[in-house]
Amino acid sequence: MTTTVAAYAAPAAKAPLERTTIERRAVREFDVLIDIKFAGICHSDIHQAREGWGEAIFPMVPGHEIAGIVSEVGPGVTKFRVGDRVGVGCLVDSCRECDNCKAGLEQYCTGGNVGTYNAVGKDGEPTYGGYAEKIVVDENFVVGIPEGISLDVAAPLLCAGITTYSPLKHWNAGPGKKVAIVGMGGLGHMGVKIAHALGAEVTVLSQTLSKKEDGLKLGADHYYATSDPKTFEELRGTLDLIISTVSAPLNLGAYLSLLKTDGALVNVGAPEEPVSLNLFSVIGGRKTLAGSGIGGIQETQEMLDFCAEHGFGAEIELISADQINEAYERVLSSDVRYRFVIDTATI
């Protein structure tokens, strides 16, 4: 039997989100029913709700930074029990059969993974995300939230946390490595915290110095304004790894010039517009220009455990559901420190 729950949805592209109701499927054998307590607002929610990344499915209930409590489990569920603190990130299913899925890289599923929202599940029904009272998810795409992190600051880790943790781990950020984070926003501030906790020497590259004090408090060793041409002169050839979290087009050549030989510039922010590149920027110095998505389910659990071990979550501003549209505009104007989180009790 399906369950009717309250939610906030975009009825059409670029339309304001409004309160509505949606149907959640009946709990199946391996499903977990989650009472959502908090849902983070990711910039990608805005990209999709406004069709910045292409045609989308409406009505759309965004939200893939979900933290809540298990209220029911299917008869075949073995990983979770009623009352468990859990999270759901950007994926709610995958083919489970391709080489990537078998390797724990469900985010790169070649058979086609299923997004938490703006996607179609294997049952042919559209998926609806976390701006809602409840969600039903297969246990294999649910992660446990350790007791060391409160649910409100844990919610953004399900996207902002794993999106920065995954490339930092893959490109071996740690002691002896000089790592730069481009952008000091929702993803960027988590990148700073995680890179610092991994033991790297951390530099923030931001348009201005307005958030310098925050950056240093969160673990950055250095903070530079990219609007100052001297930054690119001073840092030329000094960095091992750059993680770009911004969703605006960058002068990739300028950033690649900051890398040492064999350094890597990894993009996790996804601009809506194409970017150009002179290939000599990578040929000289055998540099890598790369991209990275989220992490797989196992790595997401590893990230949550890592954050709990080091005693941090996201820096958040808690809002009520009727503030979602205002929050979207504030995200676009970079007026948030550093992640909006919806208290879903207000939906």
TORBAMAR-435747 format. One record per atom (N, C-alpha, C, CB): residue in one letter; x, y, z. Coordinates in steps of 0.02 Angstrom, whole numbers, plus 32768, in hexadecimal, padded with zeros to 4 digits. Glycine has a CB too. Example, Ala and Ser with C-alpha at 12.3 -4.5 7.8 and 13.67 -1.06 7.14 Angstrom:
BEGIN
a82947EE48186a82677F1F8186a82947F5B8186a82357F2081C4s82827F908162s82AC7FCB8165s82858002818As82C07FE2811E
//
This chain:
BEGIN
m802A7FC48000m800080008000m802C803E8000m7FD08000803Dt801F806B7FD1t804780A87FCDt803680D78007t803B80CC7F8At806481068013t805B81378048t805B817D802At80928130807Et802A81A5803Ct802781EB8026t804D82168058t7FDD8204801Fv807D823D803Fv80A68267806Bv80A882AE804Fv80ED824B8073a80B182DE807Ba80BA83238066a8100832D804Ba80AC835380A2a8106835A801Ba814783687FFCa814683AE7FDEa815783337FC5y818283C57FCCy818784037FA5y81A283F17F61y81B784387FC9a817E84097F2Da818F83F67EE9a819084337EBBa815C83C37ECFa81B9842E7E87a81B8845E7E50a818584437E1Ea81FF84697E2Fp814E84667E10p811C844C7DE2p8132844F7D99p80DC84737DEAa8161847B7D8Aa817B84837D46a81BF84A37D4Aa814A84AD7D1Aa81E484A27D12a822684C07D10a8223850A7D23a824684B87CCBk8250851D7D50k825785627D66k821D857C7D90k8260858F7D2Ba81EB85517D9Da81B385667DC7a81C685617E11a8175853A7DB9p81AB858D7E3Ap81B985887E82p81A185447E9Ep819785C17EA8l81C5852B7ECFl81B084EE7EEFl817384FC7F1Bl81E884CE7F18e814684CB7F1Fe810984D37F46e80F984937F6Be80CF84E97F19r80D3849B7FA1r80BF84617FC9r808D84377FA3r80A28477800Dt809683F57FA7t806983C87F84t806B83857FA9t807E83BF7F39t804C83527F8Bt8052830E7FA7t806982E07F70t800E82F67FC4i808D82AC7F83i80A582797F55i809782347F72i80F282827F46e809C82017F48e809281BD7F5Fe80D6819A7F65e806381967F2Fr80E2817D7F9Dr811D81517FA6r810581097F9Fr8140815E7FECr812F80E07F7Fr811C809B7F73r811680747FB5r814F80797F45a80F1803E7FB1a80ED80117FEBa81327FF37FF8a80B97FD97FDFv81407FE58037v81817FC8804Av81867F81802Fv818B7FCA8097r81B87F768004r81C27F347FE7r81F47F0C8012r81DB7F3A7F9Ee82047ED07FFBe822B7EA28024e826C7EC0803Fe823B7E647FFDf82907EE48014f82D17EFE8029f82D17F4A8032f83067EEA7FF5d82977F66803Cd82907FAF8042d82947FC6808Bd824F7FC58024v82A880058091v82A9802880D1v827D806780CBv82F2803A80E7l824F807080F8l822780AD80FBl824980DC812Cl81DD809F8110i825881188115i827D8149813Ei82518186814Bi82BF815D811Ad824C8198818Ad822E81D8819Cd8265820D8194d821281D881E6i825F82368162i829282688153i828F829F8188i828A8287810Ck82C882AD81A6k82CD82E381D8k82EC832281BAk82F682CB8214f831D8319818Ff833F83538172f83528344812Af837E8366819Ba834F837880FFa8363837180B9a838B83AE80A5a83258368808Bg83C883A3808Dg83F283D98077g83DD83F38032g843B83C38074i83ED84328026i83E184507FE4i842484557FC1i83C084977FEBc842A84307F8Ac8466842E7F61c845C845A7F24c847783E57F4Bh849284787F0Bh848C84A27ECFh847184797E94h84D184BF7EBCs847F84387E94s8466840F7E5Es841984097E60s848583C97E61d83FB84127E9Bd83B284157E9Ed8398844E7E73d839A841D7EE7i83BB84867E77i83A684C17E50i83B284B67E06i83CC85007E69h83ED849B7DF5h83FB848C7DAEh83C384617D90h843F84687DA8q83AE842E7DB5q837C84007D99q8336841D7D9Aq837E83BF7DC0a8323843F7DD1a82E0845C7DD4a82D684937DA0a82D484797E1Ar830D84B07D89r830884E57D57r832184CE7D12r833085227D6De8329848D7D0Be833E846D7CCCe8380848A7CB1e830884757C98g83AC849C7CDEg83ED84B67CC9g841984807CAAg841184D57D02w840D84417CBDw8434840A7CA3w840E83E27C6Ew844983DB7CDCg83D783FE7C56g83B183DB7C22g836B83CB7C39g83D4839B7C0Ee834583AB7C0Ee82FF839C7C1Be82F783737C5Ae82E083787BDFa82C583837C82a82BB83627CC2a827383487CC8a82CB83927CFCi826683257CFEi822483067D0Ai81FF832F7D3Ei822C82BC7D22f81C183437D2Df8199836A7D5Bf815583497D65f818F83B37D41p813783537DA0p8150837A7DD9p818E83597DF7p811A83807E0Fm81BB83827E11m81FB836B7E2Cm81FF837B7E77m8236838B7E07v820C83477E9Ev821C83507EE5v826783487EECv81F4831D7F13p828D837E7EF1p82D683787EF6p82EB835C7F3Ap82F783BC7EEAg832D83577F41g834983437F82g836C83007F81g831583437FB5h83B083027F84h83D682C37F89h840982C77FC2h83F982B47F46e83FA82F07FF3e842182F28031e83F082E5806Ae84488337803Ai83E382A68077i83AB829280A1i83C4827080E0i837C8263807Aa83AB8288811Aa83BB8268815Aa837A825C8180a83EB82958184g83738220819Bg8336821281BFg833B81D381E9g82FE820A818Ei830081B981FBi82FA81818229i82D181498207i82DA8196826Cv82E9810C820Bv82C580D481EFv828480C88217v82F1809381EEs824B80C681F3s820B80BA8215s81EC80778202s81DB80F18206e8205805781CDe81EB801581B9e821E7FF4818Ce81A5801C8196v82237FB38190v82507F8E8163v822A7F538145v828F7F758189g823E7F418108g82217F0780E7g82397EC78107g82327F08809Dp82177E9080FAp82287E50811Bp826D7E35810Ap81F67E1D8109g828A7E4B80D1g82CB7E3280BEg83057E5F80D2g82CE7E278076v82F77E9680F3v832B7EC68104v83567EAC813Dv830B7F0A8118t83987EB08134t83C77E988167t83F67ECF8180t83F07E5F814Bk83FA7F06815Bk842C7F39816Ck84137F6E819Dk84437F5B812Df83D17F7581A3f83B67FAC81CCf837A7F9381F4f83A17FE881A0r836E7FB7822Cr83367FA88257r830F7FE88264r834D7F878299v82D17FE08279v82A9801B828Bv82CD804282C1v8262800682A2g82D1808382B8g82F380AF82E8g833980C282D5g82F5808E832Ad835580A182A2d839980B1828Cd839C80F7826Dd83B3807D825Ar83D481188277r83E281598258r8403814B8214r841181868285v83E4816481DFv83FB8152819Cv83FD818E816Ev83CF811C817Fg841E81848135g842181B78102g8417819980BDg846481DB8105v840281C4808Fv83FB81B28048v841A81EB8020v83B081A68034g844581D87FF1g8466820A7FC8g844882107F82g84AF81F97FC2c847282127F51c845C82227F0Dc844081E87EE6c8494823F7EE7l844981AB7EFFl8434816F7EDBl840381457F04l847081447EC7v83D181287EE3v83A580FA7F05v83A380B57EE3v835E81177F08d83C980AD7EADd83CE806C7E8Dd8403806F7E57d838A80567E70s841880337E40s8446802D7E07s843B7FE87DE9s849180377E1Cc845F7FD97DB3c84547F987D93c846D7F5E7DBEc84767F967D50r849F7F6C7DE9r84BB7F3C7E18r84E27F037DF7r84847F207E43e84E87F057DB5e85067ECD7D91e85457EE17D6Ae84D57EB07D61c854E7F207D59c85877F347D31c85C77F337D5Bc857D7F7B7D13d85FF7F397D3Bd863F7F367D5Fd86457F6E7D92d86797F3B7D2En862B7FA97D81n86307FE17DB0n86067FD47DEFn861980227D8Fc85C97FBB7DE5c859F7FAC7E1Fc85C07F787E4Bc855A7F957E09k85DC7F447E2Ck85FB7F0F7E53k86397F287E78k860E7ED67E26a86577F5E7E5Fa86927F7B7E7Ea86807FB17EB2a86C17F997E49g86407FBA7EC0g862B7FEE7EEFg862A80337ED2g86577FEC7F2Al862680387E90l862580787E6Dl85E180837E4Cl865D807C7E38e85AD807C7E75e856980827E5Ae855C80C57E38e853780777E91q858280F87E4Dq8579813A7E2Fq858C813B7DE6q85A2816E7E55y85B4810A7DD0y85C981057D8Ay85AA80C77D68y861681037D85c857280B27D81c854F80777D67c8544807E7D1Cc850B806D7D8At855E804D7CF6t855780507CACt851480367C95t858F80277C8Bg84F080137CC1g84AE7FFB7CB0g8478802E7CBDg849F7FBC7CD5g848B80647CDEg845B809A7CECg8446809A7D35g841F80937CC0n846080CA7D5Dn844980CF7DA2n840A80FA7DA5n848180ED7DCFv83EB80FB7DDEv83AC811F7DE8v83B881567E1Bv837380EE7DFFg83AE81947E06g83B681CC7E33g837E81CF7E67g83B8820D7E0Bt838D81EF7E9Ft835D81F57ED5t8320821D7EC0t837E82147F12y832A824B7E91y82F182707E73y830282807E2By82E282B17E9Cn82CF82977E06n82D782A77DBFn82F2826B7D98n830782E37DB6a82D982317DA9a82EC81F37D87a82B081C47D85a832881D17DACv82B9818E7D62v8284815B7D5Ev829F811A7D7Av826B81517D14g827C80FE7DABg829180C07DCAg828580847D9Eg826E80B77E0Ck829C804A7DB5k8293800D7D8Fk82497FF97D89k82BA7FD57DAFd821F80167DB4d81D780097DB0d81B480377D7Fd81B780107DF5g81DC80637D5Eg81BF80917D2Eg81A280D07D4Bg818A806E7D08e81A680D77D8De818B81127DAEe81C181467DBBe816980FE7DF1p81AF81877DB7p81E081BA7DC6p81F681B97E0Fp81C581FF7DB5t823481CB7E1Bt824D81CE7E60t824482157E7Bt829781B97E64y823582187EBBy822D82587EDEy825C825B7F18y81E382617EF5g827C82957F22g82B2829B7F52g829E82AE7F99g82E082CC7F3Ag82CC82CF7FBBg82C882D68003g82A28311801Eg830A82D9801Cy8289833D7FF3y82608374800Dy821B8358801Cy825C83B07FDAa821783288049a81D983048057a81DD82E7809Da81CE82CD8022e81A382CE80B4e81A082B380F8e81BF826D80FEe815882B0810Ek81B9824680C9k81D1820180CCk81ED81EC8088k819981D080E1i821581B78088i822E819A804Ai8237814E8054i827181BC8034v822C8129801Ev823680E0801Fv827180D07FF1v81F580BA8009v82A480AE800Bv82E180A17FE6v82F880597FF3v831980D37FFAd831280397FBFd83317FF77FC7d836A7FFC7FFAd834A7FDC7F83e836F7FCB8026e83A17FCE805Ce83E97FD48042e839C7F908086n83F57FBC8005n84397FBF7FE9n844E80057FD5n843D7F927FAEf841F80357FD7f842F80797FC5f842280A98000f8407808F7F88v8422808C803Bv841B80B1807Av845C80A980A1v83DD809880A4v847180DE80C2v84AE80DB80ECv849C80EE8133v84E5810A80D0g84C580D68161g84BB80E681A8g84DE812681BBg84D280AC81D3i84BD814F81E2i84DC818C81FBi84F581808242i84A981C981F9p85368185824Dp85538176828Fp853881A582C4p859F817B828Ce8537818D8301e851D81B58339e854581F58344e851F818B8379g858381F7832Cg85AD82318337g859B826F830Eg85F3821F8329i856A826982E1i855682A182B8i850B82AC82C0i85688296826Cs84F582E982CFs84AD82F782D3s849082F5828Ds84A0833C82F5l845082E48288l843182D88247l84308317821Cl83EB82BF8250d84288351823Ad8423838E8211d8464839D81EDd840F83C9823Dv849D8396820Fv84DD83A581EEv84F7836981C6v851183B88223a84D6832F81D0a84E982F481A9a84C982F58164a84D482B481CEa848E8312815Ea846A8310811Ea8494832680E3a842C833B8122p84B7836080E6p84DF837580ACp851A8348809Bp84F883BA80B7l852D831E80CAl856482F080BBl855282BE8085l857A82CB80FAl851082B2807Cl84FA8280804Cl850582958004l84B182718057c851482D67FF9c852A82EC7FB6c856983157FBDc84F383147F92a8565834D7FE0a85A0837A7FE5a85DB83568004a858E83B8800Eg85CE832D8036g860583098056g862582D5802Ag85EC82E88095i85FC82A9800Di861882737FE5i8634828D7FA3i85E4823E7FD7t861882C37F88t863082DD7F48t867782F97F4Et860183147F2Et8689830F7F89t86CE83277F93t86FB82EF7FB0t86CE83647FC2y86DF82C67FDAy8707828F7FF8y8720825F7FC2y86DD8268802Cs86F5824D7F93s8707821B7F62s8745822E7F38s86CC820E7F33p8747826A7F1Ap8784827B7EF4p87C182877F21p877882B87ECAl87B682A27F5Cl87EF82AC7F89l881082697F9Al87D982D07FCAk87E782367FA6k880381F47FB3k882281D57F74k87CC81C67FCFh87FF81DB7F3Ch881681BB7EFEh885981D77EE8h87E381C47EC7w886282197EF0w88A182397EDCw88D282407F17w8893827E7EBDn88C6821A7F4Bn88F782117F82n890982517FA6n893581F27F67a88D782797FB5a88E382B47FE0a88F7829B8025a88A582E27FE3g892A82B98041g894282A38083g898282C78095g894C82578084p89A482AF80C7p89E282CF80DDp8A1382D580A4p8A0182A78116g8A338310809Fg8A64831C806Ag8A4583358029g8A8A82DF805Dk8A0383368024k89E2834D7FE7k89C683947FF0k89AA831C7FD3k89CF83BC7FBCk89B383FF7FBCk897483FF7F91k89E884347FA0v893B840B7FB3v88F984057F94v88D784497F96v88CE83CF7FB8a88B9845C7F5Ea8893849A7F5Ca884984897F4Fa88AE84C97F25i881E84AE7F6Fi87D684A97F65i87BF84EA7F44i87B0849D7FA9v87A184E57F0Av878885207EE7v873E85297EFAv879085187E99g873085627F19g86EC85717F2Eg86E285607F77g86BA854B7F03m86C4858F7F9Bm86BA85867FE3m866F85867FF1m86DE85BE800Cg864C85567FD1g860485527FDAg85F185107FFBg85E185587F97g85B784F67FE7g859E84B98006g85CD847E7FFEg855B84A77FE9l85E684737FC1l8617843E7FB6l865C84537FCFl861B842C7F6Cg866F84907FBFg86B384A77FCFg86C384A48019g86BC84EC7FB7h869484B98043h86A484B9808Bh86AD847280A5h866D84DC80B3m868984428087m869383FC809Am86D683E3807Fm865A83D08080g86E983F98043g872A83E68028g876383FD8055g873384037FE3v875D84398071v878F8453809Ev8794842880DDv8780849D80B1k875A841A80FBk875A83F28138k877883AC812Dk871383EB8153i8763838D80F7i8779834880EAi87C3834680D8i874F832880B2a87D9837380ACa882083738098a884C838080D5a882D83A98063h883683AD8101h885C83BB813Eh885F837D816Ah883E83F68164a8825835B8172a8823831F819Ca884D82E6817Fa87DB830881A5l885582E5813Dl887F82B3811Dl88CA82C28126l886F82AF80D3g88DA82FF813Dg891F8310814Ag894283388114g894482D38155a891C834E80E2a893A837580ABa894583BD80C1a890D8373806De897183E0809Ce8978842880A4e894584488075e89C284408093v8917846E8092v88DA8483806Ev88DC84CD805Dv889C84738097t88CF84DC801Et88C885218006t8882852A7FEBt88FE85317FD0v886385627FFCv882385747FDEv882F85A87FA8v87F1858F8013l8810859D7F6El881185CD7F37l87CA85E67F2Dl882E85AE7EF5s87BD86237F43s877A86407F40s877D86827F1Bs875C86487F87q874586997F02q874486D77EDBq875D87127F05q86FE86E67EC1t874887137F44t875C87497F71t8775872C7FB3t8721877A7F7Dl878B87587FDFl87A287438020l876B87488055l87DE876C8035s872C87508040s86F6875C8070s86EB872280A1s86B5876A804Ak86FD86E6808Ck86F286AC80B8k8735869080D3k86CD86758092k876986BA80D0k87AB86A280E5k87AB868B812Dk87DE86D880DBe878D86B1815Ae878D869F81A1e876C865B81ABe876A86D581CBd873386518189d87118611818Ed873D85D88173d86CF86128167g875C85E4813Ag878585B0811Bg87BE859A8148g87A285C980DAl87DE85C98168l881585B88195l87FC859281D2l883A85F781AAk87C185A581EBk87A485828225k8793853A8213k876685A7823El877E852F81D5l876884EC81C0l87A384BF81AEl873984F18186g87E084DB81ABg881A84B081A1g884884C48168g8803846D8195a883784FB8144a88648510810Ea88A4852D812Ca8841854580E1d88DC851F810Ad891C853C811Ed8929857E80FAd8955850A810Fh890C858580BFh891685C18096h88D485D38074h894F85B68061y88CC86138064y888E862A8045y88A086628014y885A8643807By888D86587FD5y889F86897FA1y8860869E7F7Ay88D3866B7F71a886286DC7F63a882C86F67F38a883F86EB7EEFa881F87427F46t881586C97ECAt882386BD7E83t881886FB7E59t87F886837E69s87F8872E7E75s87EF876D7E51s883087957E50s87B787977E72d886187817E77d88A287A27E79d88D3877D7E4Cd88BE87A67EC3p88E9879B7E15p891787797DE7p8956875F7E08p892A87A77DAFk896A877F7E3Fk89A7876A7E62k89A187237E7Ek89B8879B7E9Bt8963870E7E8Ct895886CA7EA5t897486967E75t890D86BE7EB1f8966869F7E35f897B866E7E04f89C786717DF6f895586787DC3e89E486AA7E03e8A2D86B07DFDe8A4E868E7E39e8A4386FA7DF8e8A34869B7E74e8A5486827EB2e8A4E86367EB8e8A3486A47EEFl8A16861A7EA2l8A0A85D37EACl8A1C85A77E70l89C285C87EBDr8A3685C47E3Dr8A46859F7E00r8A7385627E0Fr8A6885CD7DCCg8A5C85287DF9g8A8484EB7DFFg8A8E84D17E45g8AC584F77DE2t8A6184E27E75t8A6D84CF7EBBt8A3D849A7ED6t8A69850C7EE5l8A07848A7EB2l89D284607ECEl89D3841A7EB1l898E84807EC3d89C283E97EDBd89BD83A47EC4d897783957EA9d89CE83757EFDl894583B37EC8l88FF83A27EB8l88D383DF7EC2l88E783677EE4i88A883EB7E92i887684217E97i883184017E8Ei8883845A7E62i8804840E7EBCi87BF83F87EB7i879584367EAAi87A783D17EF7s8776843A7E6Fs874B84737E5Fs870384627E6Fs875384887E15t86E584877E9Ct86A1847B7EB1t866F84AB7E93t869C847E7EFDv868684D97E6Av8659850E7E51v863484F87E13v8682854E7E42s85F985137E0As85CF85017DD1s85CE85387D9Cs858884F17DE7a860085647D9Ea860985977D6Ba864685847D41a861185DE7D8Ap864785967D01p868085857CD7p86C085A87CF1p8673859A7C8El86F785827CF2l8737859D7D08l876785A27CCDl875585717D3Fn879A85CB7CD6n87D285CD7CA8n87FE85917CBAn87FA86127CABl87F185587C9Bl8813851B7CB0l885E85207CA8l87F984E07C87g887585427C75g88BD85497C6Bg88DF856B7CA5g88CB856F7C2Ca88BD859E7CC1a88DA85C27CF9a88E185947D36a88AF85FF7D0By88AF856C7D43y88B185407D7Dy88E285067D72y886C85247D8Cl88E584EC7D35l891584B77D27l895D84CF7D2Fl890B849C7CE0s896885107D25s89AC852B7D2Ds89C385287D76s89AE85727D14l899585207DA4l89A7851D7DEBl89C184D97E00l896C85307E15l89B884A67DD5l89CB84627DE7l8A1584547DDCl89A284327DC0k8A2F84287E07k8A71840B7DFBk8A6D83D97DC2k8A8C83E97E3Ct8AA683C17DACt8AA6838A7D7Ct8A7F834F7D99t8AF083757D6Cd8A5683317D70d8A2A82F97D83d89F2830C7DB2d8A5482C37DA2g89E6834D7DBAg89AE83637DE3g896B83597DC0g89B683AC7DF6a8935835E7DE6a88F383537DCAa88C3838B7DDFa88D7830F7DE1l889B83A17DAEl886483CF7DBAl882383A77DB1l8866840E7D8Av87FE839E7DE7v87C383747DE6v878583A07DEFv87C7833E7E1En875783997DC1n871983C07DC3n86E183977DE1n870683D77D7Cv86C383B27E17v868683947E32v864A83C37E29v869083837E7Dg865884037E1Eg862484327E0Bg8616842B7DC1g8637847C7E1Da85D784327DADa85C484267D68a85A284637D4Aa859683E97D62p85C8848E7D28p85AA84C97D08p857784B57CD3p85E184F57CE9e854684DF7CC9e851384D27C95e853084DF7C50e84D584FC7CA1e856485087C4Be8581851B7C0Be85C084F27BFDe859085667C09p85D084E57BBDp860F84C47BABp864A84EF7BBEp861184B37B60v868384CF7BCAv86C184F47BD7v86F484E17BA2v86DC84E57C1Fs8725850D7B97s875785007B64s879B84F57B85s875B853A7B30l87C884D57B60l880984C57B7Bl883D84C17B44l880784827BA2n887684E37B4En88B084DA7B23n88D6849E7B3En88DE851B7B22l88DD846A7B15l88F9842B7B2Dl894284317B44l88F583F87AF7f896584657B2Ff89A9846E7B49f89A884787B95f89CA84AA7B27s896E848B7BB0s896884947BF9s897184527C1Es892584B37C0Bv8961841A7BFEv896A83DA7C1Ev89A883B57C05v892D83AF7C14i89BA83C27BC6i89F583A07BA9i8A3483B57BCDi89FB83B07B5Eg8A3A83F57BDAg8A73840E7C00g8A6B83FD7C49g8A7B845A7BF7g8A9483CF7C61g8A9083BB7CA7g8A6A837B7CB2g8A7183F17CD0r8A55835A7C7Br8A32831A7C81r89FA831E7CB6r8A6482E17C93k89D283527CAEk899D83607CDFk895C833D7CCBk899183AC7CE6t893283347CFDt88F283137CF2t88B883437CFEt88EC82D67D20l888B83467CCEl884B83697CD7l881683337CDEl883C839B7C9Ba87F683317D16a87C882F97D25a878683127D41a87E982C87D56g875882E47D46g871882F07D67g870A82B97D98g86DF82F67D33s86DE82C67DC7s86CB82937DF8s8683829E7E0Cs86FA82967E37g865E82677E12g8619826B7E28g861682637E74g85ED82377E05i85E082467E8Bi85DA82387ED2i860481FA7EE1i858F822E7EE8g85F681D87F16g861881997F24g85E681607F23g863C819B7F68g85FE81237F25g85D280EA7F2Bg85B680E57F71g85F680AB7F18i858A80B57F7Ci856980AE7FBDi859B809D7FF4i8532807A7FB9q85C9806F7FE6q85FB805C8018q862880978029q862580217FFFe863C80BD7FF7e866780F68004e8641812D8029e868481127FC2t86018134801Bt85D98165803Ft85D581548089t8592816A8022q85CE81138098q85CF80FE80DEq8613810B80FDq85BD80B480E5e864780FE80D8e868B810C80F0e869481568100e86BF80F680BCm8679818180D4m867E81C980DFm865981DE811Em866281EE80A3l861D81C38129l85F881D58165l861D81C081A4l85B281B48163d8639818481A2d8660816C81DBd869E819781E7d8674812381D1f86BD81AD81B0f86F881D881B5f86E6821B81D5f871781E4816Fc86AF823881BFc869A827981DBc868982728225c865D829581B4a8667823B8237a86568231827Da8696822882A7a862981F38285e86C58202828Ce870481F782B0e8729823882BDe873181C78288h87238267828Dh874682A78295h871A82DD82B1h876182BD8252g86DC82CC82C1g86B182F982E7g8695833482C1g86D68312831Ff8685832A8281f86678363825Ef8631834C822Cf869C838A8238g8603837B821Fg85D2837581EAg85D783B381C0g858A836B8206a85A083C6819Fa859F84028177a8590843F81A2a856C83FC813Ee85A284798188e858D84B981A6e854B84CB8185e85C484F2819Bi851684D281ADi84D484D8818Fi84AE851581A7i84AC849A819Ee847B8526817Fe844885568194e84058531818Ee844985988167l83E6852581C6l83A784FE81C7l836D852B81B4l839B84DF820Di834485148186i830B853C816Ei82CC85138171i831885568126s82938535816Es825285148168s8242850C811Fs821A853C818Da821284DF8110a820384CF80CBa81E9850B80A4a81D0849780C8d81C8853980C5d81AE857380A1d81E485A5808Ed8179859680CAq8222859680A0q825B85C1808Dq828385A38053q828885CB80C9i826C856C8036i8293854A8002i82A085787FC6i8270850B7FEBn826D85997FADn827685C37F71n82A685FD7F7Fn823385DE7F59e82A186197FBBe82D0864F7FCEe831786327FD3e82BC866E8012a831C85F67FEEa835E85D67FF4a837D85CA7FB0a83598593801Ay835685B77F7Ey837085AD7F3By839085ED7F21y833885957F0Be836E86247F2Ae838A86647F13e83C986767F39e8356869C7F19r83CA86677F79r840686767FA0r8441864A7F8Cr83F7866E7FEBv8433860B7F7Bv846985E07F62v848785FE7F23v844F85997F54l845D86157EF6l847586317EB6l849D86707EC0l843A863F7E88s849186947EF7s84B786D07F05s84EE86C47F39s848987087F1Es84FC86847F45s8531866F7F75s8526868B7FBBs857686857F5Cd84E886917FCEd84D686AC8010d84C28674803Fd849E86E08009v84EE8646804Dv84E18611807Dv852485F98099v84B985D7805Cr852585ED80DAr856185D180F9r854D85968124r858686088124y85528556810Ay8569854A80C5y853A851C80A1y85B0852E80C5r8508850380C5r84D784D880A6r849384E480C6r84EB848D80ACf846184F0809Cf841D84F380B6f840484AC80C3f83EE85188085v83E484A380FCv83C68463810Dv837E846F8122v83EE843E8146i835184498103i830A84518111i82F78425814Di82DF843E80D3d82D68444817Ed82B8841E81B4d827684038199d82AD844A81F5t827583C28189t823A83A68166t81FC83A28193t824B8361814Ba820383AF81D4a81C883B381FEa819C83EE81EBa81DD83B98247t81B8841C81C4t8192845881B0t816F8450816Dt81C1849481ADi81778416814Di8156840C810Ci810B84038114i817583CE80E8
//
